[in-house]
């Protein structure tokens, strides 16, 4: 993902990030969440940079 920081110390700076998640490993959570508006959280790994 990429965008611009909206508030705080780095406001106005651009950022980029790369994240990986596996929604299938939490399949019960994913399908159960579908009844209540989808997945609310998931484990992920990744990194980001600002500037």
N, C-alpha and C positions, 0 to 999 in steps of 0.2 A: 504494500500500500504506500501511498505518498500523499502529501498534503502540506498544509501550512499550520504551524502552531498558532492557536487562537488566543491564548492568554498565558500569563506567567513570564518567567525570566527569559524564555526564548520566543516570545511573541513575535510573529512576522517571519520567523525562520522557516525554511522548508525542511521537511523530514522525509525519510524513506525507511521502509521496514519490510522484512521478509519473515514470514511466520509459517510454520507447518503445524497442522493438527490432524488427528485421525478420528473423525466422527464415527467411523464404523466400529472402532474398538469399544466405544461406549454406546453400542446400538440400543441397549435397553433404555438408556437415558434419552437417546435421540428420538426413538419412537414414542416413548412415554411423554416426552416433552411436546410432541406434535399435537397432543390433545389440549395443551395449555399454552399454545403460542410459539412453540419451537424450542430449540436448545437455548438455554440461558447462559451456560458456561461450558468450556471445554479446555482440556489441557493443551498446551502448545509449547513449541520451542521456536526460537528465532532471535533476530537482532534488529536494531534500528540505528539510524544516525540522524543527527540534526545539523543543518548547515550546508 
